[in-house]
């Protein structure tokens, strides 16, 4: 795999199953796989749960601390120059020999929870932005870690992850770390996804997740 790939399809079209099957192939081919997932519904059928249940050497990493989401609050250059000081650098180092599964559902769920209780759209957007920036921060940190030879021979697989719209594209910093992702049509607009080639998903591949 030598480029970023994106599968854009609606719900119940087999995106998660497709990614899970690709993960099996990547592991057989000797790649280290890193998973990003944000499933808040049908959690048991999520890519994260499928991977955790299949592979004993996998670990889930979550982030609930709002103060640790710094991308979006500091300049890109500041993050790039000091990325080792920020999440998820230490967590990746501690689990370098495992299949790391980042669970990004917390801030999504928090946003829905706040909105249901208060009908406060501003607070909902606050937590949604935290989620988008956390996704961006993790992806950028992994790109920088590979570029600095801290991790290698890795592929990042992302299931329905949202990214923010920014005035820069973190793909410009990529070296040999590549991303395989799926997204709903309404969530495939993040700037990072502009660097992804679209996967042609044949009808016979489709099946319910």
Helices and strands as residue ranges (DSSP letters): E 5-8, H 15-28, E 32-37, G 43-45, H 47-54, E 58-62, G 66-68, H 76-82, G 83-85, H 89-94, E 99-103, H 105-118, H 121-147, E 154-159, G 170-173, E 178-183, G 185-187, G 191-195, E 197-198, G 203-205
